[in-house]
Amino acid sequence: MPCFAQVGNRGAGLTRLDVFIDRMVSQRVCLDYAIQATADMPGPVYELGLGNGRTYHHLRSYVSARDIYVFERAVASHPDSTPPKEMTILGDVRETLPTTLQRFGATARLIHADLGGHNLSRNDAFARVISPLIEPMLALGGLMVSSDGMYFDALTELALPPGAVPGRCFMYRRDRWQLRWLTSIRSDSYGCASPEMRRVRAAGAGVKQQI
Ligand SMILES: C[S@@+](CC[C@H](N)C(=O)[O-])C[C@H]1O[C@@H](n2cnc3c(N)ncnc32)[C@H](O)[C@@H]1O
């Protein structure tokens, strides 16, 4: 049995329960911060990894479900936290992220990724694979919240808001464009973009002018 003195200073080390709680608390604090900071931005929100749907349920309490696209390879969420079919992008994110980038361009105002499992080195390897797929999807000023550290070229890693535990969640923001993406963003801005993408882009005209 842990004594109170041990529990007060977390004893000899963190238990799995401590780590889990820190992760959940940090996830909520970072999501709340990111939801508020991007509330006035146009563009969609991406939830990468539906799982049970807890974080989707949280997002949906503050953001219209019509704005949240959920990426998942196999939906098995709580019935209360299951996104509508038309907002679910089924499949492996290594395939669905690039096709969604073609569909919507660099318009996402908030991307939340919680794709990992218990194997930390596997999570880290996967974060390396998907970082370059996620990075071009974020709009200028958009935020990315992740349970794993990501490997971005041009996004700024942010200090976590008060209450979040460093290392248990990560936050990034697009403060500038990367030169190599400008050509592709501009070349399909008009004409060949889908109606949805044109709608999002029209809403984000102010952002586009900053490019
Ligand atoms: C930790 S759970 C997400 C938990 C969720 N945030 C919640 O609050 O309930 C991770 C989810 O990511 C999904 N996932 C993992 N790798 C994926 C991939 N390559 N493509 C699509 N989905 C993936 C898994 O199927 C799983 O449902």
The ligand as a Gaussian input file, in Angstrom:
#p B3LYP/6-31G(d) Opt

LIG

0 1
 C       -5.705000       5.245000     -28.878000
 S       -7.021000       4.962000     -29.993000
 C       -7.796000       6.563000     -30.069000
 C       -8.553000       6.873000     -28.817000
 C       -9.450000       8.072000     -28.945000
 N       -8.660000       9.305000     -28.989000
 C      -10.431000       8.134000     -27.801000
 O      -10.426000       9.129000     -27.053000
 O      -11.240000       7.224000     -27.655000
 C       -6.169000       4.839000     -31.510000
 C       -7.054000       4.567000     -32.718000
 O       -6.280000       4.848000     -33.883000
 C       -6.605000       3.920000     -34.894000
 N       -5.449000       3.780000     -35.788000
 C       -4.195000       3.395000     -35.448000
 N       -3.404000       3.347000     -36.526000
 C       -4.167000       3.737000     -37.582000
 C       -3.921000       3.888000     -38.973000
 N       -2.707000       3.602000     -39.507000
 N       -4.918000       4.310000     -39.770000
 C       -6.153000       4.579000     -39.249000
 N       -6.448000       4.448000     -37.936000
 C       -5.476000       4.019000     -37.111000
 C       -6.887000       2.628000     -34.137000
 O       -7.749000       1.788000     -34.900000
 C       -7.528000       3.137000     -32.852000
 O       -8.923000       3.093000     -32.939000

